[in-house]
Amino acid sequence: MGSHEARAGAPPLAVRPVGRVAPYPACPRVCSHGGGSGVEIQRLGGAVGTSTPWEGPNGGRWSSAAKRLARWRDDSELADQRLEEIAADYLRALHEALRADRSAFGLHDTARAAGERLAGALGSLAAGAWPEGGLVARLVAEAGGDGGTLADAAVRRALATAVRDVSDAHPELDGALVTGSAGGGFAWDILCDLYQAFFAGVVGEFLRSVVAEHVRLAVPVLIASDPEGRIADWVAEKLVALVPNPCEESARAEEPAPAVDAARPTEPSAAEDPSAVLPALAESLVPRAVGSVLGFITEEIAGDEEAAA
């Protein structure tokens, strides 16, 4: 995600090992990619909302996507392409459900509240001061909330996967983003990438739980192929370019400063002191970020023939 152009189009779906656990040294409340599949999420700090009875989406377009998934096989011809099409079906089903009822699944309000908490934490993340356990622990504690719904679990997993994805995209950090060993804190371009990855990840992780439950109930033979993980990654890759980047929005809003008296001190600009303005800007962008990934704001997804919303 260091290169936004590279992230705008989703790469081909890649096979992941069964039961892969995100490589975090300490990952309170969320490490596994299980979701509704029945795979336990590692519990180091409380429940994540996956042990309750299934309350996820069913019927209508959801059933159509589930039927296509039931016919899919990993070793079939054009398997990756077919799974991408199924992923797009699930994403459209979610967008349609949310446009019909904004309160559906509690996803809108949960994502918005978590996004506001994340925006509020960005300034301190830039300054450093890491707790024991690293960045994932801090983000889950500060922004993850303590609810027990599918949406709450998706938020907490999205925080963890955002850290993973941004860390992978910035090898120069040498794992510091995961361990929280950046000394004086992280540069704002890294944190802005993290912000984008989180909102896209919320949708991907919510759909991970939905797909995992459909697999468990209808076609358990597919568990070994991890379609839910591959679909979640594809969805997040598709959506990330739709999320406003606070750093880019700040740079776009800046205008050349008028001439001033050289002898008179001036206030630092956003470029000189981004911590003074970017957290507030990031919070102001939360409604737009949530609206974009949940399909309320119509914008074409790069590489797709149809609009995401």
C-alpha positions in Angstrom: 0.0 0.0 0.0 3.0 2.3 -0.2 2.2 2.6 -3.8 -1.5 3.5 -4.2 -1.4 2.8 -7.9 -0.3 -0.8 -7.2 -3.1 -1.3 -4.7 -5.9 0.1 -6.9 -6.4 -3.1 -8.9 -6.7 -6.3 -7.0 -4.1 -9.0 -7.8 -5.1 -12.6 -8.6 -6.4 -14.6 -5.7 -3.6 -16.5 -4.0 -3.9 -19.8 -2.1 -3.2 -19.6 1.6 -2.3 -22.4 4.0 -5.3 -23.8 6.0 -5.7 -22.1 9.3 -3.1 -19.4 8.6 -2.5 -17.2 11.6 -1.4 -13.6 11.1 2.3 -13.3 12.1 1.9 -11.0 15.1 3.9 -11.6 18.2 1.0 -10.5 20.4 -2.4 -10.2 18.9 -5.1 -9.7 21.6 -8.6 -10.9 20.7 -7.8 -11.4 17.0 -5.2 -13.4 15.2 -6.8 -16.2 13.2 -8.7 -15.7 9.9 -11.5 -17.9 11.2 -14.6 -15.8 11.6 -17.8 -17.7 11.3 -16.1 -20.9 10.0 -15.9 -22.4 13.4 -12.2 -21.9 13.5 -11.5 -20.4 16.9 -10.0 -16.9 17.0 -7.1 -16.7 19.4 -8.4 -15.2 22.6 -5.9 -13.2 24.5 -8.0 -10.3 25.7 -11.7 -11.2 25.4 -14.4 -12.4 23.0 -14.5 -11.3 19.4 -18.1 -12.2 18.7 -17.7 -15.4 16.8 -19.0 -17.8 19.4 -22.6 -16.5 19.2 -25.2 -18.2 16.9 -25.0 -17.2 13.3 -26.8 -13.9 12.7 -25.2 -13.1 9.4 -26.8 -12.5 6.0 -28.9 -15.2 4.3 -31.4 -15.4 1.4 -31.7 -13.4 -1.8 -28.4 -12.5 -3.5 -26.5 -14.0 -0.6 -28.0 -17.4 -1.5 -27.1 -17.0 -5.1 -23.5 -16.2 -4.2 -23.5 -19.2 -1.8 -24.7 -21.5 -4.6 -22.0 -20.4 -6.9 -19.5 -20.9 -4.2 -20.8 -24.5 -3.6 -20.1 -25.3 -7.2 -16.6 -23.9 -7.2 -13.6 -26.1 -7.0 -10.0 -25.0 -6.5 -8.6 -27.4 -9.1 -11.1 -26.5 -11.8 -10.3 -24.5 -14.9 -10.2 -20.7 -14.4 -10.7 -21.3 -10.6 -9.2 -18.0 -9.6 -11.3 -16.1 -12.1 -14.5 -17.8 -10.9 -13.7 -17.1 -7.3 -13.1 -13.4 -8.1 -16.6 -13.4 -9.7 -18.0 -15.0 -6.6 -16.3 -12.4 -4.4 -17.8 -9.7 -6.5 -21.2 -11.3 -6.0 -20.8 -11.3 -2.2 -19.7 -7.6 -2.3 -22.7 -6.6 -4.4 -25.0 -8.5 -2.0 -23.6 -6.6 0.9 -23.8 -3.2 -0.8 -27.4 -3.9 -1.8 -28.4 -5.0 1.7 -26.9 -1.9 3.2 -28.5 0.4 0.8 -31.8 -1.1 1.5 -31.2 -0.9 5.3 -28.3 1.2 6.5 -28.6 -0.5 10.0 -28.2 -4.0 8.5 -25.7 -6.1 10.5 -24.7 -3.1 12.6 -21.8 -2.7 10.1 -22.2 1.0 9.3 -22.3 2.3 12.8 -19.7 -0.1 14.1 -17.2 0.8 11.3 -17.8 4.5 11.7 -17.3 4.4 15.5 -14.1 2.4 15.1 -12.9 4.7 12.3 -13.3 7.7 14.5 -11.4 6.0 17.3 -8.6 5.0 14.9 -8.4 8.6 13.7 -8.1 9.8 17.2 -5.2 7.5 17.8 -3.1 8.5 14.8 -1.4 11.5 16.5 -0.1 9.4 19.3 1.0 6.7 16.9 3.0 9.2 15.0 4.6 10.3 18.3 5.5 6.8 19.4 5.3 5.5 23.0 4.4 1.9 22.4 2.9 -0.5 25.0 4.1 -4.0 25.5 2.7 -6.1 22.7 3.2 -3.8 19.8 0.9 -1.9 17.5 -1.8 -4.5 17.0 -2.3 -4.7 20.7 -2.6 -0.9 20.9 -4.9 -0.5 18.0 -7.3 -3.3 19.1 -7.3 -1.8 22.6 -7.9 1.8 21.4 -10.1 1.3 18.3 -11.4 -2.2 18.3 -14.2 -1.8 20.8 -15.5 -4.6 23.0 -18.7 -5.6 21.2 -19.6 -9.2 20.4 -21.2 -8.9 16.9 -19.9 -10.0 13.5 -19.3 -6.4 12.7 -17.2 -5.9 15.9 -15.2 -9.0 15.1 -14.6 -7.7 11.6 -13.3 -4.4 12.9 -10.8 -6.1 15.2 -9.6 -8.4 12.5 -9.4 -5.5 10.0 -7.1 -3.6 12.4 -4.7 -6.6 12.5 -4.8 -7.2 8.8 -4.2 -3.5 8.1 -1.0 -3.7 10.1 0.1 -6.8 8.3 -0.6 -5.4 4.8 1.0 -2.1 5.4 4.0 -3.8 7.0 4.3 -6.1 4.0 4.1 -3.1 1.6 6.9 -1.3 3.5 9.8 -3.8 3.9 12.1 -0.9 4.8 10.3 -0.9 8.2 11.8 -4.4 8.9 8.8 -5.5 10.9 8.7 -2.4 13.1 5.1 -1.7 12.3 4.1 -5.1 13.7 6.3 -5.0 16.8 5.9 -1.3 17.5 9.6 -0.7 17.7 9.8 2.5 15.6 11.4 4.6 18.3 10.0 8.1 17.7 6.9 6.9 15.9 5.9 6.3 12.3 5.8 8.6 9.4 2.4 10.0 8.4 2.4 8.4 5.0 2.6 5.0 6.7 -0.3 5.9 9.1 -2.4 7.2 6.2 -1.9 3.9 4.4 -3.0 2.1 7.6 -6.1 4.3 7.7 -7.1 3.3 4.2 -6.3 -0.4 4.7 -8.5 -0.5 7.8 -11.7 0.6 6.2 -11.3 -1.7 3.2 -10.4 -4.5 5.6 -13.6 -4.1 7.6 -15.7 -5.1 4.6 -13.3 -7.9 3.6 -13.2 -9.3 7.1 -17.0 -9.1 7.5 -17.4 -11.1 4.2 -14.8 -13.5 5.4 -17.1 -14.6 8.2 -20.1 -14.8 5.8 -18.3 -17.0 3.3 -16.7 -19.1 6.0 -20.2 -19.9 7.4 -21.5 -20.7 4.0 -18.6 -23.1 3.4 -19.0 -24.7 6.8 -22.7 -25.3 6.3 -22.9 -26.3 2.6 -19.5 -27.4 1.3 -17.0 -28.3 4.1 -14.8 -29.9 1.5 -13.8 -26.4 0.5 -12.3 -25.5 3.9 -8.9 -26.7 2.7 -9.0 -24.2 -0.1 -9.6 -21.2 2.2 -12.0 -19.4 -0.1 -13.1 -17.1 2.6 -9.5 -15.8 3.1 -9.0 -15.3 -0.6 -12.3 -13.6 -1.0 -11.6 -11.3 1.9 -8.2 -10.3 0.5 -9.7 -9.7 -3.0 -12.4 -7.5 -1.6 -10.0 -5.4 0.5 -7.7 -4.9 -2.5 -10.7 -3.8 -4.6 -11.9 -1.3 -2.0 -8.7 0.3 -0.7 -8.4 2.8 -3.5 -11.9 4.2 -2.7 -10.9 5.2 0.8 -9.8 8.8 1.1 -6.1 9.2 2.2 -5.8 11.9 4.8 -2.2 12.8 3.7 -3.3 13.2 0.1 -6.4 15.1 1.1 -4.3 17.5 3.2 -1.8 18.0 0.4 -4.6 18.7 -2.1 -6.1 21.3 0.2 -2.9 23.2 0.8 -2.5 26.5 -1.1 0.6 28.6 -1.6 1.0 30.8 1.5 0.7 34.5 0.9 3.7 36.7 1.4 4.3 37.6 5.0 6.6 39.8 7.0 9.8 37.8 7.4 10.4 39.3 10.8 7.0 38.1 12.1 6.8 34.4 13.3 4.3 32.2 11.5 2.4 29.2 12.5 3.7 25.8 11.1 1.9 24.6 8.0 0.3 21.1 7.8 3.4 20.0 5.9 5.7 21.1 8.7 3.5 19.9 11.5 1.1 17.2 10.2 0.2 16.0 13.7 -1.5 19.3 14.2 -4.1 18.8 11.5 -4.1 15.2 10.2 -5.9 13.5 13.1 -8.8 15.9 12.8 -8.8 15.6 9.0 -8.8 11.8 9.2 -11.8 11.9 11.6 -13.7 14.3 9.2 -13.1 11.8 6.4 -14.6 8.8 8.3 -18.1 9.2 6.9 -16.8 9.3 3.4 -14.5 6.4 4.0 -17.3 4.3 5.4 -19.8 5.4 2.7 -17.4 4.4 0.0 -16.6 0.9 1.2 -20.1 0.1 2.2 -21.6 1.2 -1.1 -23.4 4.3 -0.1 -21.1 6.5 -2.2 -21.2 5.4 -5.9 -17.7 5.2 -7.3 -16.3 2.8 -9.8 -13.9 0.2 -8.5 -10.8 0.1 -10.6 -10.5 -3.0 -12.7 -14.2 -4.0 -12.4 -16.9 -3.6 -15.1 -19.5 -2.6 -12.6 -19.7 0.1 -9.9 -19.1 -1.0 -6.4 -22.2 0.8 -5.2 
